[in-house]
Amino acid sequence: PTPIEDFYWAFFILGGSRVSEGATLLVAINSIKSGAKKMGMSFQDYVLNSCDPSVNVVLTEDAAAVLSVIITASCMGLATVTQSHVPDAIGSIFVGCILGAVASFIIFTNVAALMGRSITQERLDKINLELESDIMIRAIHDVKGIDMGNSLVRYKAELDFDGRELSRVYLDKQDLNQL
């Protein structure tokens, strides 16, 4: 237990951190708002159900950083006023809890992205319909679609081609007299 020293530089650094983290948080919020608007979703639904894992990572990390800086500065101010280490220790515990909560939220919302998330049946039907409209394809079997995030989809299907149609198209392109 030694006397608490002057926190002038610590407050100065926390102020700079608050400005820079606050600016990135505003950029993240604006980016998410525009993404949610494009997808026709609410802000909350976009963050909780987004196929892009980086969305909630950036938002929650920036929000946690801003909140942690505010808590840290408040607790350091209390420690300076009261000349006690207890507020600083309590602030550290709060910041640790915030970081744990953010990590848990990121794990919860992104576990499906790590494992592979199936695309919606509506989207799968749209892809199948496009393939079935091709005259060369007779049938589609064993269809699988996985949303990889960032508007990237992996699609796999076994296609049964129409041999007669394939032959007809091939022969139409050939000079039959030469054959």
Protein Blocks (a to p, Z undefined) as FASTA:
>chain_A
ZZdddfklmmmmmmmmmmmmmmmmmmmmmmmmmmmmmnopafklmmmmccblklmmmmmm
mmmmmmmmmmmmmmmmmmmmnopaklmmmmmmmmmmmmmmmmmmmmmmmmmmmnopaddf
klmmmmmmmmmmpmklmbdchiadddebjhiacddddddddfklmmmmmmmmpcfklZZ
